[in-house]
Amino acid sequence: MAWSIPPMVRPDLIVVFVLSLVVFARAVYVPSSPQRTLALGLIVGLPLPFGAYARFLGIEPAQLAVLAPVFQVRSVEQLAWGGGAGLAFSWLMSVLLATGASRVIYGLRREAREARRLGQYTLEEKLGEGGMGVVYRARHAMLRRPTAVKLLPPDRAGEASLARFEREVQLTAGLTHPNTVTIFDYGRSSDGVFYYAMELLDGASLESVVAVAGVLPADRVTHVLYWVASALSEAHQVGLIHRDIKPANIILCRQGGVDDVPKVVDFGLVKDLDRGTDASLTQGDVIAGTPLYLSPEAITAPQTMDGRSDLYSLGAVGYFALTGTHVFGGKTTVEICASHIHEAPEPPSRRIGRGVPEDLESVLIDCLAKQPAQRPATADELCRRLEACASFGQWTREKASGWWREHGAATKARVRHGQSSSLTLTRRPADEDRRPSDVGVER
């Protein structure tokens, strides 16, 4: 059988070279254990030495005379055996190199996966970072429910921070209201990082909603305030106050097929009223919260705060949602705090220069009273006053679904791109402080 290629050219070696590149590239780019890479390489290369053996058996005597001195053989059989063995050795070296690469890369990837695993949860995508932790989208090893995991990074893992963080989840986990974010699980990783798993919300913060589409109509404001007040009512009844009610901590999400379900999140500054707390954990002598939404007593006497402080903050949130501006602005935190203490709030209708339902405006102004005794006495009372407003119950499912069809894509795009505001201390709709918004929200 005549060769169509000069005898010194080795097509079989070219095949081995190309296949070696393929196997090595697979080991680098496709996650695979070294055992699997080795087995695959041996299976792929099994026909190669037999093909080389058969090829050399087919050479003619004249060609053997040329090749015999080069390979130091005397017969076609010796040449065939030598060619097959040489090819097998070359392929084996290539497979071993690919197996070594697979072992290193697969090991690094496994270590990376282990580093992202907390108990039964594997961290996937970072969603945001707050004052007391970082939030990731996570996947449970067995369950398929959407989950967000909040953890305390190592650089914040002081004893006081860990105790406060653990206390936050314990208190929040005891709340069962449907408008409070649900806690699934909590624990500590092998290296001491504290974490908890909560429901992953499909939506965006009230801050983002206003930033994207402008102020909310009165019926939607009433809807949001009512359900947030209802959630706070449960917390207050068991002796907890939130202390950081603000637009970024109110998520409007889709749940159970219903749009615009408000959820209260981030109880990181929560305070236990009934059982007392360690001052080192709650820092009662330190101003805690967001300056734009602080009650006067939160500034002047934090240790005296009760549930009515949350109602002041909720009134400020309603004011923001209705007018697109904050109750008080200023160039510094001190200036804003002074306004909360001394200045009377401007009525929303006067601020925006158009009519606002009087009953809703009255509720907001009462919530913003300087003295706690002049505000609604409880969150339940606030709910009853909101129920009495003409706008109550007017924000229907159809209206909510229509709004999200029109503005949902832009709102969620803002969340995905991590656009959040910082404390600029002016009366702009997107002002906020200290943390990215939409923490724990699906992006």
C-alpha positions in Angstrom: 0.0 0.0 0.0 1.6 3.3 -1.2 1.9 6.3 1.1 0.3 9.5 0.0 2.5 11.4 2.5 6.3 11.4 2.6 7.4 8.7 5.1 9.1 11.1 7.5 5.9 13.0 8.0 3.9 11.6 11.0 0.2 12.5 10.7 -0.4 10.4 13.8 1.7 12.7 15.9 -0.3 15.7 14.5 -3.5 13.9 15.7 -1.9 13.4 19.1 -0.9 17.0 19.3 -4.4 18.3 18.4 -6.1 15.9 20.8 -3.7 16.8 23.6 -4.7 20.4 23.2 -8.4 19.5 23.4 -8.0 17.3 26.5 -5.8 20.0 28.2 -8.3 22.7 27.3 -11.1 20.6 28.7 -9.2 20.2 32.0 -8.8 23.9 32.3 -12.2 25.2 31.2 -14.6 22.3 32.2 -14.9 21.5 35.9 -13.8 17.9 36.2 -12.2 15.7 38.8 -8.7 14.4 37.9 -10.0 10.8 37.9 -12.5 11.7 35.2 -9.9 13.6 33.1 -7.6 10.6 33.3 -10.3 8.1 32.4 -11.5 10.2 29.5 -8.0 10.7 28.2 -7.2 7.0 28.3 -10.4 6.1 26.5 -9.9 8.8 23.8 -6.3 7.7 23.2 -6.9 4.0 23.2 -7.2 3.6 19.4 -4.2 5.8 18.6 -1.3 3.2 19.2 -3.3 0.6 17.3 -3.8 3.0 14.4 -0.1 3.7 14.3 0.8 0.0 14.5 -1.5 -0.7 11.5 -0.2 2.2 9.6 3.5 1.2 9.8 2.6 -2.4 8.9 1.3 -1.1 5.6 4.6 0.5 4.3 6.4 -0.9 1.3 9.9 -2.5 1.4 11.5 0.5 -0.3 10.1 2.8 2.3 11.3 0.5 5.1 14.8 0.8 3.7 14.5 4.6 4.2 13.0 4.4 7.7 15.0 1.5 9.1 18.2 3.5 9.7 16.3 6.3 11.3 14.3 4.1 13.8 17.0 1.4 14.0 14.8 -1.5 13.1 15.2 -4.4 10.8 11.6 -5.3 10.0 8.2 -3.9 9.4 6.9 -5.5 12.6 9.6 -3.9 14.7 8.8 -0.5 13.1 5.1 -1.0 13.8 5.6 -1.9 17.4 8.0 1.0 17.9 5.7 3.5 16.3 2.7 2.3 18.3 4.6 2.3 21.6 6.1 5.8 20.9 2.7 7.2 20.2 1.2 5.6 23.3 3.9 7.1 25.4 3.4 10.6 23.9 -0.3 10.4 24.5 0.1 9.1 28.1 2.3 12.1 28.9 -0.3 14.5 27.5 -3.0 12.8 29.5 -1.0 13.0 32.7 -0.3 16.7 32.2 -4.0 17.3 31.6 -4.8 15.3 34.8 -2.4 17.4 36.8 -4.0 20.6 35.5 -7.5 19.2 36.3 -6.4 18.3 39.8 -5.1 21.8 40.5 -8.0 23.7 38.9 -10.8 21.4 40.2 -9.3 21.6 43.7 -9.3 25.4 43.6 -12.8 25.5 42.3 -13.9 23.1 45.1 -12.2 25.3 47.7 -14.0 28.3 46.2 -17.3 26.5 46.5 -16.6 25.5 50.0 -15.7 29.1 50.9 -19.1 30.2 49.6 -21.0 27.5 51.5 -22.7 28.3 54.8 -24.4 25.2 56.3 -26.9 24.0 53.7 -26.6 27.3 51.7 -24.3 28.1 48.8 -23.7 31.8 48.2 -24.1 32.9 44.6 -24.5 36.6 43.8 -23.9 39.6 46.1 -27.1 41.6 46.4 -26.0 44.5 48.6 -24.3 45.6 51.8 -25.8 47.1 54.8 -24.7 48.6 58.1 -24.7 45.2 59.8 -23.8 42.8 57.0 -23.6 41.7 53.4 -26.5 40.0 51.6 -26.1 37.3 48.9 -28.5 35.4 46.8 -28.1 31.8 47.9 -29.2 28.3 47.0 -30.2 25.6 49.5 -28.7 22.1 49.0 -32.2 20.5 49.0 -34.9 23.2 49.0 -35.7 25.3 45.9 -37.2 28.3 47.6 -35.6 31.7 46.7 -33.3 32.6 49.5 -31.1 35.5 50.6 -28.3 35.0 53.1 -27.1 37.9 55.3 -23.7 37.5 56.9 -21.3 39.5 59.1 -18.0 39.9 57.3 -14.8 38.9 59.1 -13.6 42.5 59.3 -16.7 43.3 61.4 -16.6 40.2 63.5 -15.9 41.8 66.9 -17.6 40.3 69.9 -20.1 43.2 70.2 -21.0 43.1 66.5 -21.5 39.3 66.6 -23.7 39.5 69.7 -25.7 42.3 68.1 -26.0 40.6 64.8 -27.1 37.3 66.4 -29.6 39.2 68.5 -31.0 40.8 65.4 -31.9 37.5 63.8 -33.3 36.0 66.9 -35.6 38.9 67.4 -36.6 39.1 63.8 -37.2 35.3 63.6 -39.8 35.6 66.2 -42.0 37.9 64.0 -44.6 36.2 61.9 -46.5 39.0 60.2 -46.7 38.5 56.4 -45.4 42.0 55.9 -42.2 41.4 57.8 -39.4 39.6 56.0 -39.3 35.9 56.9 -36.3 34.3 58.5 -35.7 30.7 57.5 -32.5 29.7 59.3 -29.4 31.0 61.0 -26.0 29.8 62.3 -22.3 30.2 62.2 -19.8 28.9 59.6 -16.8 26.8 60.5 -14.6 29.9 60.6 -17.0 31.8 62.9 -18.9 33.9 60.4 -22.5 34.4 61.6 -25.2 34.3 59.0 -29.0 33.9 58.6 -31.2 32.9 55.6 -34.3 34.9 54.8 -36.8 35.0 52.0 -35.6 36.5 48.7 -38.0 39.3 47.8 -39.0 39.9 44.2 -39.3 43.6 44.0 -37.6 46.9 44.9 -37.5 49.3 47.8 -39.8 52.2 48.1 -36.8 54.4 47.6 -36.1 52.9 44.2 -39.8 53.1 43.2 -39.9 56.8 43.9 -36.6 57.4 42.2 -37.7 55.6 39.0 -41.3 56.8 38.6 -41.7 59.8 40.9 -44.2 60.3 43.8 -46.9 57.9 44.7 -50.6 58.6 44.5 -52.5 59.0 47.8 -54.2 55.6 47.6 -50.8 53.8 47.1 -49.2 55.8 50.0 -52.1 54.8 52.2 -51.7 51.1 51.1 -48.0 51.1 51.9 -48.3 52.9 55.3 -51.2 50.7 56.4 -49.4 47.4 55.9 -46.1 48.6 57.3 -47.9 49.9 60.4 -49.6 46.5 60.6 -46.2 44.8 60.6 -44.9 47.2 63.2 -47.9 46.5 65.4 -46.9 42.9 65.8 -43.3 43.9 66.6 -44.4 46.6 69.1 -46.8 44.2 70.8 -44.0 41.8 71.6 -41.8 44.6 72.9 -39.7 45.4 69.8 -39.1 48.6 67.9 -37.4 48.8 64.6 -35.6 52.2 65.0 -34.6 52.4 61.3 -37.9 52.7 59.3 -37.0 54.4 56.0 -37.8 53.9 52.3 -34.8 51.7 51.7 -36.1 49.3 54.4 -39.6 49.0 52.9 -39.7 46.6 49.9 -42.6 46.5 47.5 -42.6 43.0 46.2 -44.6 40.4 44.3 -45.8 37.6 46.6 -48.4 35.0 46.1 -49.3 36.4 42.7 -50.0 39.9 44.2 -48.0 43.0 43.3 -47.0 45.8 45.7 -46.9 43.8 48.9 -44.9 45.9 51.4 -42.2 44.1 53.4 -40.3 45.5 56.4 -36.7 44.5 56.3 -33.4 45.1 58.2 -34.1 44.9 61.9 -30.4 45.6 62.5 -31.2 48.5 64.9 -34.1 46.7 66.6 -34.4 47.3 70.4 -36.0 45.0 72.9 -38.3 47.1 75.1 -39.6 44.6 77.6 -36.6 42.5 78.5 -34.0 45.2 78.7 -30.8 45.2 76.7 -27.1 45.4 77.2 -26.0 49.0 76.5 -23.0 47.6 74.7 -25.3 45.9 72.2 -27.9 48.6 71.6 -25.8 51.6 72.2 -28.7 53.5 73.7 -26.7 56.6 74.3 -25.7 56.8 70.6 -27.9 58.2 67.8 -28.9 55.2 65.7 -30.9 55.3 62.5 -31.1 57.5 59.5 -31.0 61.2 60.2 -33.6 62.0 57.5 -36.2 59.8 59.4 -35.2 60.1 63.0 -37.7 61.1 65.6 -36.9 64.0 68.0 -36.5 61.6 71.0 -34.2 59.4 69.0 -31.9 62.4 68.8 -32.2 63.9 72.2 -33.0 60.8 74.4 -32.6 57.5 72.6 -33.1 55.5 75.8 -36.7 56.8 76.0 -37.7 55.6 72.5 -40.8 53.4 72.1 -43.0 52.3 69.3 -44.2 55.9 68.6 -40.7 56.6 67.4 -41.2 54.1 64.6 -44.5 55.9 63.8 -42.7 59.2 63.5 -40.3 57.6 61.0 -43.2 56.0 59.1 -44.9 59.4 58.9 -41.6 60.8 57.4 -41.6 57.8 54.9 -45.2 58.6 53.9 -44.3 62.3 53.5 -41.4 61.3 51.2 -43.6 58.9 49.1 -46.3 61.5 48.7 -44.1 64.6 47.9 -40.8 63.2 46.7 -39.0 65.2 49.3 -37.9 64.7 52.8 -39.6 66.4 55.7 -36.5 68.2 56.6 -33.3 68.8 54.6 -30.0 70.4 55.4 -26.3 70.5 54.5 -25.2 68.6 57.6 -26.6 65.9 59.9 -26.6 68.4 62.7 -28.8 70.7 60.7 -31.3 67.9 59.9 -31.4 66.7 63.5 -32.1 70.3 64.7 -35.0 70.6 62.3 -36.5 67.3 63.6 -36.3 68.7 67.1 -37.4 72.3 66.6 -39.1 72.9 63.2 -42.8 72.2 62.4 -43.2 70.1 59.2 -44.6 71.9 56.2 -47.9 70.3 55.1 -47.4 68.0 52.1 -50.0 70.0 50.1 -48.1 73.2 50.5 -44.8 71.5 49.8 -45.9 70.2 46.4 -48.4 73.0 45.6 -51.4 70.8 44.9 -54.2 69.1 46.7 -53.6 66.2 49.1 -56.4 64.3 50.8 -57.0 66.1 54.0 -57.5 62.9 56.1 -54.2 61.4 54.9 -52.3 64.7 55.4 -53.7 64.9 58.9 -52.4 61.4 59.7 -48.9 62.3 58.4 -48.8 65.6 60.3 -49.9 63.8 63.5 -47.3 61.1 63.1 -44.7 63.9 62.8 -45.6 65.5 66.0 -42.6 66.5 68.2 -44.1 65.0 71.3 -44.7 61.2 71.2 -47.9 61.7 73.2 -49.3 63.8 70.3 -48.8 61.0 67.8 -51.0 57.9 67.3 -50.6 56.0 70.6 -50.0 52.7 68.8 -49.4 51.2 65.4 -52.9 49.7 65.7 -54.4 53.1 66.2 -52.5 54.3 63.1 -53.9 51.4 61.1 -57.5 52.4 62.2 -56.9 56.0 61.2 -55.6 54.9 57.8 -58.6 52.7 57.4 -60.8 55.7 57.9 -59.1 57.6 55.1 -61.1 57.9 51.8 -58.1 56.6 49.9 -57.9 53.4 51.9 -58.5 50.3 49.8 -58.5 52.3 46.5 -55.1 50.9 45.5 -56.3 47.8 43.8 -54.5 44.8 42.4 -55.2 46.0 38.9 -53.6 49.4 39.6 -50.6 47.7 41.2 -50.1 45.2 38.3 -50.4 48.1 35.8 -47.7 50.1 37.6 -45.3 47.2 37.6 -46.0 46.4 34.0 -45.1 50.0 33.1 -42.2 50.7 35.5 -41.1 47.2 36.7 -38.3 46.7 34.2 -36.7 50.1 34.9 -37.1 49.7 38.7 -35.5 46.3 38.8 -32.7 47.5 36.4 -31.9 50.2 38.9 -31.7 47.5 41.6 -29.5 45.2 39.4 -27.1 48.0 38.6 -26.7 48.8 42.3 -27.9 52.3 42.0 -28.6 53.6 45.4 -28.3 57.0 47.0 -26.0 58.3 49.6 -26.6 60.9 52.3 -26.4 64.2 50.5 -28.6 65.9 53.1 -30.8 67.8 50.6 -34.4 67.5 49.7 -34.1 65.2 46.8 -36.1 62.0 46.3 -33.1 59.8 46.2 -31.3 60.9 49.3 -30.4 58.2 51.7 -27.6 57.2 54.0 -25.0 54.7 54.9 -25.9 51.7 52.8 -27.0 50.5 49.4 -30.8 50.1 49.2 -32.7 47.0 48.2 -30.7 44.7 50.5 -32.2 41.2 50.3 -34.1 42.0 47.1 -33.9 39.8 44.1 -32.0 41.5 41.3 
